[in-house]
Amino acid sequence: MKLRPLCLFALAAVSAAASSSSAAPITLPLWPEGVPGTMPPLSEATRKLRDSYGSNPSRLTDISNPEMAVYVAPKPNGTCVVVAPGGGFMFLSAASEGTQVCEWLNSLGVTAVLLKYRTPTRDDKDPFEKPVADGLRAIGMVRHHAKEWGVDVKHVGLLGFSAGGNLLGHAACDRGERSYKQHPEYDDERGPDFGVFVYGGGFLDREDPAKFRAGFTVPADAPPMFFVVAHDDKNNAVEAARLYLEYKRLGIHSEIHVYTHGGHGFGMKQGAHPIYNWPQRCGEWMRAMGYLAGN
């Protein structure tokens, strides 16, 4: 059976599209000239806590040379999102809070970057400091490669789960001096242009949760934020609500979704509760904010 030229062209186009959508990510080291600082020695308490979660091939840990895996969208719309998985600053939940998120973002035309930040850092005085430095460096590298990857330098967001949400909050809101030397070609001090905060925490005062902990504030120039959390996720619902109220007070664009059921760590998992539809709500918000304008 012979195929007409038009059929051959169509098959070639489908094959090319499939190849593009399944292309391997571009992996780049974040600090090719040397990772700043030193990793803290792992305490016995942190080791026991980390090991209590059991073994899982999708969990990444002992990351001392952080990197970024870039999933360029087959049909990029100009927006890029850096994805920071959670894991209590002990490991990274790299599947349901990582690669699966990148695949979903690609389906929206968004180029995604899986951030493999340094961990464990739980024994540091500020466990978020090194991960935040890694996150900001990744954002800077995205802007540096923007033309190559079809990204608008003003449409680079950060999506964080749990500890990754803590990373996001600091990357978006902290305005203090950075703990590392800036790269002359990367705009790696400027934070994300928008954020997606998924069951993050660690910003409230332990004695008075109506207040932020010492040293943390939401500045007037904080980026727009999408918050999602479950009501039954311990204190994280309060954390998200308090951040949202501060955003509201400052008049910064934001949206919050607090679902009745879902607990912690739902990520991109499937289930019957409405919370599992959060990616659709997030996509709607991104479209309303103009981040999906190319689609």
N, C-alpha and C positions, 0 to 999 in steps of 0.2 A: 504493500500500500504506500503510495507516494503522498507526501504532504505538500500542500501548496505553499508558495513563498510566504504568504500572509500568516499561515499557521505556524511556519517555522519561526517567523519573527515574533509571534505571540509567545511561543514556547521559550524562546531565548529571553524575552523580557521577563517572563515569570521566573525563569531560572536565575536571572540576574538579581531580581528582587529578593528571591529566597536566599541567595548567597549573601546579599547585602545585609539582610535582617539577621542572619546567623553569623555574621563576621565576628571573629574573636576580638575581645576588647584590647585596647592599646594600654599596655602596662608601663608606667613610668615611676621611677623613684622620686620621692618628694625632696630628698636632700642629697643629690648626687655628689655634692662637694663635702659631704660629711654631716651626719645627724647631730644637731646641737644638744648639749647637756649629756647627762648620763642616766641610764635607767636605774631605778632604785632596786636594791636587792629584794627579792620576794620573801616576805615574812611568812612564817609558818601559818599564821591565822589566815592570810590571804590564800595561801596554797590550799589549805583545807577547805575554805569556802569555795574556791574555784573548782576543786575536785569533787565537791559535794553535788555539783550539777551533772556529774557523769561525763562519759565520753560521747562526742558527737562530731562526725566528720565535717559538719557545716560550721563548727565553732573554730575560730582562729584565735590563737594566743601566742605569747612570747614573741611579739612583734617589736623588734628593736630597730629595724630598717623599714620605716613606713613607705607605702606606695599608693598609687591611685590606678584604678582600672577604668578606662574610659570606654563607655558603650555609646558610640556615635549613632544617633538615630538614623534609620534608613532615609527618612524624609525630614531632616531637621527644620524646626520652625524658629530657630534662633535662641531658644531657651535651654539652659543647662542646669541640672540639679546635682549637687554633691550629696551623696547618701552616706550618713554616719550611723552604722548599726549600734545597737546597745550591747550590754554585757557587763554592766557594773564596773567598768574600767578594769575588768579581769580577762575578758575575752570579747570577741566580736561574733554576734549571731549573723553570720554572713549569708544565710539563705533567705529566710522569710523577712529579714530586715536588711537584706543586701541585694543579692543577685536578682531575686524575684521583683524587688522594687525597681531595679534598673530596667528590667524587661517591661514592666508596666509603664514606666516613664517613656521608654522608647515607643510604646504603642500610641502615646500621645504626641509623638513627634519631638519629644524632649531628649536631648543628649544627657546621659546619666554617667556619673562618676562614683564608683564604689571606693570609699575612703577606708583604707586599711591603716588606721592610726595606731600609734604606739600603745601597747598594753602587755602586761599589767602595769598600771601606774597608781593602783589603789593605795599604795603605801607612801606616796608623795604627800607633802603637806597640802598641796592643791592638785588632786588627781586629774583635774581637767586641763591643767596648764599645757602639758606636752600634746595631748590630743587636739586642743584648740590651735596650737601652733601648726600642727599637721593639717588641720582643716583649713586654716587661713592660707597656708602655702598651696594647698590643692586649688582653692578658689583663685589665687593669684596665677597659678599655672594655666587654669582654664582660660582666664582672660588673656594670658600671653599667647595661647594657641587658638584664640577665638576665631580668627579668620579661617584657619586650617580646618576647624571642626564645625564651622557654620554657626557660631554662637555670637549673640549680641552681648557685648561686655557689660551692659546694664541689665541683663536678664540672667544672672547667675545666682541661683538659690542654693539653700542648704536644708536638707531634710534629715532630722535626727530622731532616733528612737531611744527612749530611756536614757542611758548614759550619753548616747549620741544627742539626745535632746538637751542634756546639760551642756554638752559641747556647743550646740547651736545657740543656746541662750547666751553663753559667754562670748562666742564669736560675733553674735549680732549686737550685743549690748555693751560689752566692756570697751572702755575708751582709754585705758591706761597704757603705759609703755609696754611694748611687746618684749617677750623674753628671749627673742632670737634676732639675729642680724637679718635685715630685709635683703631680698635679692634685688639687684638694681633693675632687672628686666621684668620682675613680677610685681604686680600691685598686691602684695601679700600682707598688707596691713588693713586694707579696706575689706570690711566684712561682706556678708551675703547681701544681695539686693532684695531677697525675700526669704522667708523660712517656713518650714512645715514641721511643727513641734508635736511629736507623737509620744504620749505618756512619759514626758521628761519630768525632771524635778531637781531638787537640791538648791533652790533659791530662797526659801523662806527661813525665817528665824525659828529655831527649835523651841524657844520659850514662848514666842508670840508669833504664830503663823500668819497673823494679819500684817506682819511687816516682812520686808526682805531682809535676808541676813546681811550682816555688816560687810561692806565692800561691794555690794551689788545694787545697781539701779538700772532702770530702763530709761535711756536717754531720749530726748525729743526727736532725734534723727534715727531712731531704731527702724529697721526695715519692716514692711508689712509681714504679718504672720498668720498662719492657719494653725489652730490648736485642735487636737483630737485626743480624747481620753475617756476612760470608763469610770462611772460613778463608784464602782466597787473596786477600784484600784488604789486601795489604801489612801495615802495623802496626796497622790499625784493629781487627783481631780481638783483639790484645793490649790495646788501649785499652778495648774493651768488657768484656773479661774482668776487667781490673784494677778497673774501676768496679763490676762485679758483685760481685767479691770483697769490696770495701769495703762495699757494700750488705749483703752477707751477714754481714760482721763486725759491722755496726751493727744487724743484725736488722730491716732495712727491707724491706718487701715488694718483690720484684723477680722477673723471669724473664729468662733469656737463651737465645738460639738462635744457635748458630754453625754455619753450613752449609758443607759441603766446597767447593762450587763456587758462584760468583756474582759474584766480583770486586767492583768498586765501581760504584755508580750504577745498580743494577738497578731502583730505584724501584718503580713499579707496572707495569713491563713484564711481558710474558708469556714463558714459556719452559718447557723440559722439566724443569729441575732443581727439586728440592724447595724451594729458596729462594724461588721465585716464588709459593709458597703462604703466605708470611709474613703477608699481611693476614688470612688465616683464623686463623692462630695468635694474632695480635694481638687479633682480635675475641673469640676464646675467653678470652684473658687479661682483656680489658676486662669481659666478662660475669662471669667468676669474681670480679673485684674489685668488682662491683656497679655499673659504669658504664653498663651496658646494661639496667638493671633495669626500665626502662619498656617494654621490648619483649617 
